[in-house]
C-alpha cells in the first residue's frame, strides 16, 4: 500500500542522512522505524501486563533525566494515567 508522509525540511534532511549512513532508501529507514516502534510498544505492553504500571516516582525520575514532561514520559511508557508523587 502506498502512503504519503509529509516531513519538515529538517526531518527530511535527517532522514536523508540516516538513509545514506545505512546505505538504504529513505523509505526503508521509515519502514524500519515503524517496525521498531511496533516492536518496542509490544514489549512495553507485555511488561506492563506482567508488572503493572511503573510508580509515579519512577516516571518522574525518568522524565527528569530525559528533560521531558512527566505526563509525556507516562504517555511514552503507555501509562494512561500519571499521578504526581505526593
Beta strands, then each sheet from edge to edge (+ up, - down):
end
